[in-house]
């Protein structure tokens, strides 16, 4: 009995330590390093005080390149200036023809000025960069998008995890509105802001998606990446429509056929499932579960080498897999711009920071 008591006490301490570690890790992941805060403030000051920058931004918006379907279009939705810059820089650095690339960046109102100032005052080898403010999308309102109501008008205090800024950010859900944001485009590659590109991604635009909407790397090599791990199959609306053993796939590097998207009306599918999950009984958190539902039967599996995940939590990824990857993804809490980022992988990210910008030297010293 004494031994049993000791074992139970140790198990309780171990469980408490695990919970504490998770909470502390989440706190650090959500924190903004002082260096990045400094950079954002300096850039925002530039944007507000220099009228030529604002005039140049208006020219970029009206550039015919941002709607030219003969070019290669990429979209990034982020509030992190430096992370977005690394994505853009790494994509350009590994492209054979950088002048044929167009980057569409959407951020929020707080970060709009800083994002504009950074991309207007840096050289990106002739690639076009468009920055938009999500708060200016008048169509993105309660009457059209269920997620707006769920994020801003419903009481979520009962679930502390939902207070995580990642899940409260509308930017995280803009990936379901790509055809509305870019109505004139036919194909686009979506990139998360925590990826690094290592190969020329323009080949993605010539891949045959076989009529599907979404090209993505499947993640079901491990059993826990199948549908039943993300969704509540005890609910008949899920169990009657989906295969619990269906393969999950990765969000973070996706090629989208926007013509097929509009034909299949994927955004309406997403709205339907968001409304069904108003009580959060179908899934709890994140954008991947509703994506698995909205793109069900519409996803083309890509070669695994296009997108390697786990650099934000897994310290044991095979070096050969990383070297062969077109895109490496720092998904997980240990982001490379944070001190707790896995040091083994940080050089992959730091390689593409634009250190020539004077504010980088002033603010980002570590």
RAUR-V409422 format. One line per field, one symbol per residue. burial: b if it has 24 or more other ideal C-beta (glycine too) atoms within 12 Angstrom, else e. Layout:
burial->???
This chain:
burial->eeeeeeeeeeeeeeeeeeeeeeeeebeebeebbebbebbbbbbbebbeeeeebeeebeebeeeebbeeeebbbbbbbbbbbbbbbbbbbbbbbbbeebebbbbbbbbbebbbbbbbbbbbbbebeebbbbbbbbeebeebeeeebbbbebbeeeeeeeeeeeebebbbbbbbbbbbbbbbbbeebbbbbbbbbbbbbbbbbbebbebebeebbbbbbbbbeeeeeebbebbbbeeeebeeebeeebbbbbbbbbbbbbebbeebebbebbbebbebbeebebbeebbbbbbbbbbbebbbbbeeebbbbbbbeeeebeeeebeebbbbbbbbbbbbbbebbbeebbebbbebbbeebebbeebbee
